[in-house]
C-alpha cells in the first residue's frame, strides 16, 4: 500500500485562522464533502480555487501548500 502524501495545508490553515470547513465551503459555493476531501488530501482543488481559498483566509497562497524543501 502506497503512503499517502499530503500536498496541501488547507486543514491546518483553517485551524490557525479559526475558520470552519463549513464556512469555507459556503464561501466557495462548494459542498462540505468537497472541502473535507481537500482537507484530508484525498483530492486537490484547482489552482484557481487555491487562489480563492488564500484570498478568503487572508494568507499567501504558498501557506496552503506543503513545502518541498526539508
C-alpha positions as a printed Julia matrix, in Angstrom:
70×3 Matrix{Float64}:
   0.0    0.0    0.0
   1.32   3.4   -1.01
   1.96   6.03   1.64
  -0.47   8.92   1.45
   1.27  12.19   0.62
  -0.02  15.47   1.97
   0.15  18.15  -0.7
  -1.87  20.9    0.92
  -2.21  22.5    4.36
  -5.81  23.65   4.0
  -6.94  21.9    7.19
  -4.05  23.36   9.22
  -4.57  26.89   7.92
  -8.31  26.7    8.61
  -7.46  25.74  12.21
  -4.86  28.53  12.5
  -7.45  31.06  11.31
 -10.29  29.57  13.4
 -12.4   29.12  10.28
 -14.54  26.02   9.82
 -14.54  23.91   6.69
 -18.28  24.61   6.58
 -17.61  28.37   6.33
 -15.08  27.8    3.57
 -17.5   25.56   1.66
 -20.22  28.19   1.89
 -17.89  30.98   0.72
 -16.76  28.95  -2.3
 -20.23  27.55  -3.06
 -18.84  24.02  -2.67
 -20.21  21.1   -0.69
 -18.84  20.36   2.76
 -17.89  16.95   1.4
 -15.67  18.51  -1.27
 -13.86  20.7    1.27
 -13.47  17.69   3.56
 -11.76  15.76   0.76
  -9.36  18.68   0.23
  -8.61  18.78   3.96
  -7.77  15.07   4.02
  -5.72  15.37   0.81
  -7.9   12.82  -0.98
  -8.27  15.28  -3.86
  -6.78  18.68  -4.62
  -8.59  21.85  -5.65
  -7.63  23.64  -8.84
  -5.07  26.44  -8.79
  -7.92  28.92  -9.19
  -9.66  27.51  -6.11
  -6.42  27.57  -4.11
  -6.21  31.27  -5.01
  -9.79  31.87  -3.79
  -9.07  29.98  -0.55
  -5.94  32.08   0.07
  -7.84  35.31  -0.51
 -10.67  34.19   1.81
  -8.26  33.16   4.57
  -6.06  36.23   4.01
  -2.86  34.2    3.62
  -0.19  33.92   0.97
  -1.18  31.08  -1.35
   2.16  29.37  -0.56
   0.97  28.81   3.01
  -1.64  26.4    1.66
   0.97  24.01   0.28
   3.32  21.56   1.98
   6.9   22.65   1.35
   9.01  20.55  -0.96
  12.18  21.6    0.87
  13.38  19.96   4.07
